[in-house]
């Protein structure tokens, strides 16, 4: 699978993305993406390899404090990258079965779904191992959403 996680930096200057089956994440200049006169090579020249994100991720999110969040389906966790580049485990829980879509709300919580992708029959020799209903989790964080104007 190709790029699956995507998030905008708190200042709107970088678009972060990551492949699903990779431990790396990247960013690209949003100014280059908006400039239709640039060639693909010119846009690619603004890509930065942001390093190891600590595991496979299916979702990215950003907060108004300059931090980037990644789901971590390998470890049933959510990680957070500080502006310094340090990656921390924000939460780990065995119930976070393939965490996916995230959203930070103005109430100061990070919301995340556990989609159980790996438990679908396609990946389990025809047996559907998903447990219903699906779960939605929320975690208090000391930040709000990125609100670009």
N, C-alpha and C positions, 0 to 999 in steps of 0.2 A: 504494500500500500504506500502511496506517496505522502505528500504533506497532509497532515491531519490536524495538528494543533496550530492555532493562529491567535495572536494578540497584538494590540497596539501599545507602544510605550506610553508612559504617562504624559510625556511632552508631545506626543504625536509624530516624533521624528523617525522612529524605527518601527517596522512591522516584524514581529517575531514569528517564527514558524518552526515546525519540526516534522520529520517523517515519523510515522507510527512505529516502524521497526528500526529504531536507531536510538542511540544514547546521546546524540548531538542535537543542539538547537542552533538556530541561525537567526540573523536579523538582516533586513534590507532597508535602505533609506526610502522613506515614503515620498520624499521629493523626487527621487528617480522614478518611482512607480507612477507618479502623477505627470511626469514630463513625457508626453507622447512623441517628442522629437528624439529621445534617446534610443539608441539601439539596444538590443538584448544584452550585448556585451557590456555596454555602458552601465546598464542597470545591474548586471552581475558584478561589476567592479565595486559596487557599494555593499555587497553581501559580506557579513562578518560571521565567522564561525564562533559562536558564543560559548563553546565548550561542552563538557559532559553534563547532562541534566540529571544523571543519577539513575536512569532507568528508562524503559519504554513509556512513552506518553501518548495519550489519545486526546488530550485537551490542554489548552493553555489559557491563561487569563492574566490580567495585569491590574495593579491597584494604583491609587493616586499618590503613593509614596515611592514609586519607581521600582516596585518589585514585580517579578514575573512568577506566576504559579504554573506548575505542571502536574497533571495527573501522573500516577506511576502505577501502571497495571502489574508490573513485575512484583511490587512489594505492597500492594493494597494501600497505597499512600498518596499524599499530596505533598509535593515539595515546593519550596519557595526560594527564588534566587534574589539575594539582596543586591542593591546597586553596586556593592563592592565586588560582586561576582560569586560570593559564597552561597552555596546551595545547602539549604537546611530542610530536614523533614518537618513539615508543619503538623501532620497527623498521619498515624498509621492505625488501621483497624481492619481486622479480618473480614468485616462486613463490606468493605469497599471493594467489591468484586468487579474489577475492570472499571475503575472510575473514569468518567468521560467528560461530559459537558459541565463547565463551571461558569458561574456568574457571581460577581461581587455586587451586592445591593447597597443602597444608601443607608440601610440599617446596620452596617458594619459587619455583615456576615458574608462568608464565602459559601455558596450553594454548589453542590456537586451531585450528579447522579451516578449510580452504580449500574451499568447496563448489562453486566454478565455476558459480554460478547463471547468470551472463551467457553462458556457453558452451552452455547447453541449446538444443536444437533450436527451442524456442518463441521464442527470441531471436535465432536465427541462420538464419532463412529455411528451417527444416526440417532443417538440418545439425547433428548433435550433435558439438560440438567439445571435449567434456570429455575429459580424459586420466585414465585409471585406473592405479593405484588413487588414491583421494582422499588428500590429505595432512593430517597432523596435525603441528603445529609446537609447540615449547615454547621459552620465553624466560625466562631467569633474571631475576627482579625482586627488589628488596630489601624484600619484604613478604609477608604471608600472606593467606589468605582472610578475609572477614568471617564471623565466627562469632557470630551473635546467639543469645541464650538467652531 
